[in-house]
Structure formats: structure tokens, C-alpha cells
Amino acid sequence: MRHKRVIASRTGGPEVLEVVEEEIPEPASGQVRVRVLRAGVAFGDILWQSGKVPGGPKPPYTPGYDLVGIVDKLGPGVAGVELGARVAALVRIGGYSEVAIVPSDYLHPVPADLDPSEVICLTLNYITGYQLFRRIVKMIPGNRVLIHGAAGGVGTAMLQLGKLMDLEMYGTASAPKHELVSSLGATPIDYRNEDFVERVLDITGDGVDLVVDHIGGDHLNRSFRTLRPGGTLISTSAYASVKGEISSFATLLGALRMPLWNLLPNKKSAILFDVVPFNRKNPSFFGEDLDALLGHLSRGEIDPIIATQMPLSEAKQAQEMLLAARAQGKVVLICNEQ
């Protein structure tokens, strides 16, 4: 039998994606074959394709940080995974496929009665927000947070989670997206026509407790200036580098400055966060936190915002939409209907 998957055929942007058809692979020892229902489209996919991340995969390979699917076949020695079970996984690569081979310990069961398009939103975006708020910074009610890209997939997830935690929230977004940001309980800031540093300090007086920055480069320096004493800046990506707005050197320089900021006497801190290695280092966290989020979803306490759902064959267009900042919420690929 054959299946289709998307490959990044060379280094570059969305234009390097191609759909290929090949024999369905067999799982090796410790692996599970998953019939993928949904795959998320993440900015991290595009960042890795760009070749600007040291140690990234070499083309050709299949992008895709996160997937939700059904266990199709067990490899030798696999225990604790049921054939036919609905599962979610944070894989970093391999999601853009009708069938994926996944290490068994990456998988976590999810209820079959939940919409897989909503569950895929939890698997990367909500997990990121949940872990930043509860495991990295440990926010408490009344704390202030500034979220850049607040109308995107991770941004909208963090706003919903922040509202549940009774945080005071601020979010940068272009003006057409302000209605969405406001509806999620945050004060929107127009990053194109306002100085977000001045705006945050003007509103709050002394700054925020947490800034989540996915832009990188000198933008990190500006974000750091919005912190109140004792606050934390978390860098999660380097959007400006992939967009060509800053050089790879500027991105590296921005990251190298961060440890120096931790030496300042104002007790502010700056850290890099990468959700995949964090969860590999702490293997129980993904399942524990996903279960908590599934509970919120089942009770109607969170409502994942899906920008669009597109067939696997349109992965290139899905990435183009994300890169152009046209998406409000999560971009989802439909790999199999059921």
C-alpha cells in the first residue's frame, strides 16, 4: 500500500515543499505507525526549513511538529500502546504525512470523541503556553504578561489560558486583529503604529512580569525593557530572521546577549525556551499537561481558534499563510478524515 507525505526537498521557505507518494513504512523496534488525522502547521516548521537553526534536519525530510492520529501498527517490543487508539504526539518533524512512524514514548492517548482539529491545537500551541505559565515562570493571578503575535496560534492559546488564570494581559497584533485580541481578554497594541515599549510602560507604570517574544534579534532588547523588576523575558523563536528582516548574525547576537541580562541587579531574567527538548528532558510533562488541557477542552473552558483547515496537498499554501501573518489562530492540515 502507498501513502502521501510532504517533504522539504531543499533548504528554503514554503516553496521547497513537495508532495510525494511512496510505500507505507513499517515501524521498527520501539516505534508505532500512526495514521495521521491532523497535523499542525507551525512557524517552527518554517524556521527549520530555512536552514538557520544549527543541528536542524537535512533535506529531504517531512516537516511537522505535532500530530493527532490513530495507532495503525505496533513495532516489535512496543508495550502500553493500544492498536486503534487515538493519540497525540509532539514530534518536531514528520507530521505532514498520511502515515507517520513515531517512537512509542512520544505518544499520549486522547479521547476519540474530541474533534482532532481542536486536539491538534493543544498538542503544541496550548502545551507551550501552559508550560510557560505553570512550569517555567509559574504565574499567579494578577501577574502581567505581554504576548507578541497575540492573534496567532500560540498567542490565542496563551490568551485563553491567561484568562483562566486571571492574568493581566497585553498583546501585540496588527490593527485588523485587535478585535480578536480584545475578545480574549487582552489589551491590544498595534506594533505597526505604536512603540510597544512606551505603550506598555505608559499603561502599567512599571512594566510586566513576563514577555513572550518569538521575533528575536534586537526585538528581544526592546521586550526586555518592558519588564518590571523581577520579570522574565522568554524567547521562543526567531520570526524576523526567517522573514529576512534581520540577519542570522543579528539573531545570534540577540540570543547571546540574554545571559548577560541575567547579571543585571534589577533581578530581571531572560531565557530561551524550546518546547520539544524541554519535554524530552522531562518526559512526564507532556502527558500530564496535555491531560490537563484536554480536561479544560472537555469542560468548555478553552475554545481553540482555528484559522483554517487545509488538505495535506496544500501544505505550501498553509505555510505561506502563516509566514505572511494572515492567520488568526492555528493552521491545521487534514491528513486523513478518520
N, C-alpha and C positions, 0 to 999 in steps of 0.2 A: 504494500500500500504506500501511497505517496501523500505528501503534505506540502504546504507552502510556508515559507518564512521570509522575513525581510532581513537583508544583510546590508551593512555598511561596507561597500565594496572598496573604499579607499578613505583616506583622511579628508574631512571637509564638513559641510553642513548638510541640510536636508537633501540636497541634490545628489548625494552619494548613495542614497537608499535605493535598493533594488529588490524586487520580489523574485524569489527562486523557488522551484519545485524540485523535491528530492524524496528519496525513500524515507519512510518514518524510522527514526533512530531507535535503537534498543538500549534500555538502561543497563549500566554496568553495576558492579557491586556497590551497594550503599546508595544507589540512585533510584529515582522514581520517574516514570514517564507521566506527564500531565497533559491532558487535552485542555488547551488554554481557552477559557471563555472570554476573558477581558485582560488587556494589558494597558498599563498606564503609559502616557507619553510625558516624559519629564525633561526639564531643562538639563538635568544631569546627563541624559542620553546625548544631547547635542554637544555638551561640553566634552564628553569622552570622544565623540566622533571627530571633534576639532583637532585632536592630537595635542592639545595644550596641557593635558594632565600627565605628569610623569607616571610611568608604570601602567598606563592605560592599555586596553586590549589592542592587538594589531589586526587590521583588516585582512581578510573579510571576517566579520563576526555579526551576530544578531544583537541589536540594542534591546533595551527594555529592562528598567529597574524592578518592576513589580508586575505580578500576575495573579489572577484568580482562575482556577480551573478544577478539573475532575481527575482524580487519580486513575490512570489508564492501565498501567502495568508496573509491577514491582521488580526491582533488580534483585540479584542474589544477596541474601543477608539482611534485607530490609525488614525491620520489625516496628510495630507501633503505628503503621500507616495502613489504612483500610482501602482495598480496591473499591473504586466508585465513590470515594469520599470527596466532598467539596473542600478545597484547600486554597490558602493564600500563601504567597512567598515573596520575600524581598531578595531578588537575585542579582541585581546590578546589571547583568547582561543576559539576553536570551528570551526576554518577554515577548518580542514582536514575532510571534510564531503560532501556528495552529497546534503544534505539539512541542513541548519543551522537556528537556531532561534536567532534573533538579535534584541536588543532594537531599536525601530524605530528612536531614535535620534542619533544613531551611523551611520546611512546610509546617503550616499550622491549620488545623481544621476550622472551617467556618460553617455556619448554618446554611443548609441548602435552600431554605425558604426566603433568604435575603437576596435582594437584587444584586447580581455580581457587579453591575456598574457602580453601585454605591459602595460595595465592599472594596473594590479596587481603589477608591478614593481614600479609604482608611489605611491601606497597606503601605503606602509611602507618605502621602501628604499629612494625614492626621497623626500617623506614628511620629513623624518629625516634630510636629507641633506639640504633641503630648509629651514626648521625651524632653524637649527643650524646656517646657514649663514645669515638668514634675521631676525630672531626673537630673537635668543639668543645672538649672537655676533655682528650681523649687519655689516658684512664685506663690504668693499668698494674696487673698482678696485685698483689693485696693492698690496693689502694685501697678505701676505704669509700664506699658510696652509700646514701642514703635516698631511697626512691621512694614518693611519695604515690599513693594509688589503686593499690596494687600488684597487686590482683586483676583490674584492668580490662584492656582490650585492649593499651594501651601498656605498662601495668605488667607484665603477664605476659611480654610480649615483652622488656622490659628485663631482667627477672629471668633469663630463659633466656640472653640474650646476656651478662649479667654473670657467670653461672655459667661460661660458656665462657671468659671472660677471667679467671676465678679472683678475682673481686671479693668483698669482704666486704659483704653486702647486708642492708639493713633496709627493711621495707615496711609502710606503714600500711594497714589494712583493718579492716572490721568483724569481730567475732569469728567469725561463721559462715564467713568466707573465709580464716581463718588456716591451715587445713589445706592449702589450695591454695598459699598463700604459702610455707609451710614446705617443701612438696614441691618447690618451685622453687629452694630453697637459701637462702632469706632468713629473717631473724628477724622474725616478725610483731609489729606494735604496734597495739593496739586504740585507734584515735584517738577512739572514743566514750567510753571509760572510763579512758584514761591520758593524761597530758600527754606528748606525743611528744618534746618538747624535753628534759624531765627524763629520760625513758626512754633516749633516745639517748645523752645525756651520761653517764648512770649506767653504761650498758653499755660504752661506748667509752672513757670517761675524758676525751677531748679533742675528740670530735666526728667528723664525717665529711668526706670530700674533695669530695663532690658531693651536692646535694639537687635533685631534680626535682619542682617544685611546679606543679600545674595548678589550684590553688584560687584564688589571687590575694588581693588586699586585704591586711589585716593578717596573714593567714596567712603571707605572704612574710617578714614580720619575724620570726615565730617560726621559720620554716625557716632563716633566716639565722643564728639563734642556735645552731643545731645544727652549724655548720661549724667545723672546726678551722682554725687559721691557714693561709692559702693556699688554702682551699677555695672552691668555686664554687656559687652558687645559680642554677639555671636556671628561669625562669618560662615555662611553655608554654601556659597558658590561664587562664580566669577562671571556673571552675565555680561558685564561690559567688555571683557576680553573676547568672548565669543562673538559679540556684536561688532567687534573691530573698533570700539570706541576708545579702548586703551590697549597698549601693547602687553605682550606676555611679561615683559620685564617689569612694567608698572604693576601688573597683578602680583608678581612675585615680591616686589618691593613692599607693596601694601601688606602682604601676609607676613613678611619678615619684620615689619615694624611692630606687629601685635605683641610679641613677647616683651618688647621694651616698654610698652604702655603699662604692663602689669607691674613695673617697678616704680611707677609714679606714686607719690604719697597720698593721692586722693582716694585710694582703695578701689578705683575702677579696675575692671579686668576685661581682657579681650581673648577670645578663644576661637579656634576653628572647630567646626562640627561636621562630621561626615556620618550620616545615619547608618550606612552599611557596616563599616568596620566597628562602629560603636556597638551594634547588635551582634556582630560576630564575637567581639570580645566579651559580651555579656549575653550569652545565648538564651537565657531565660526571659530576657526583657521583651523580645518581640512578641512572644506568645502571651505573656502577661498583659502587655499594653494593648495588643490587638483585642484580647478578650474584653478589656475594659471599654474599648471603643465600640466593639460590637454590642455591648450592653447599652451604651448611650444611643446607638443607632436603633436598636430594637425598641427602646423606650421612647423614641422620637425626640430625644434631647439634642441630637445633631441631625442636620439635613444636608448631606453633601451636595455641593453645587457643581453640576456637570456642564462644562462649556459646550461640548459637542461629543457625539459618538460617531466614529467613522469606521468603515471596514478596514481590515488589515492592509488591503491593497492600496489604501490612501495614507499610509504612514508618512510619506513625504509631505503631503499637504497638511497633515496633523502637526508635524514639526514646524513647518513654515508658519502656521497659525500661532504656535507657541512662541517662536522666535520673534515674530512681529508684534508680540504683546497684544494680540487681538482676543485672546481667550480670557473669559471671566469664569474662573473655576477650573476643574480638571478636564483634560483632554483624554478621551478613552478610545482605545481600539477594540473593535469587536472581532475576535479571532475565530470563535465558533458561537453559534446562537445558544446551544445547550449541549 
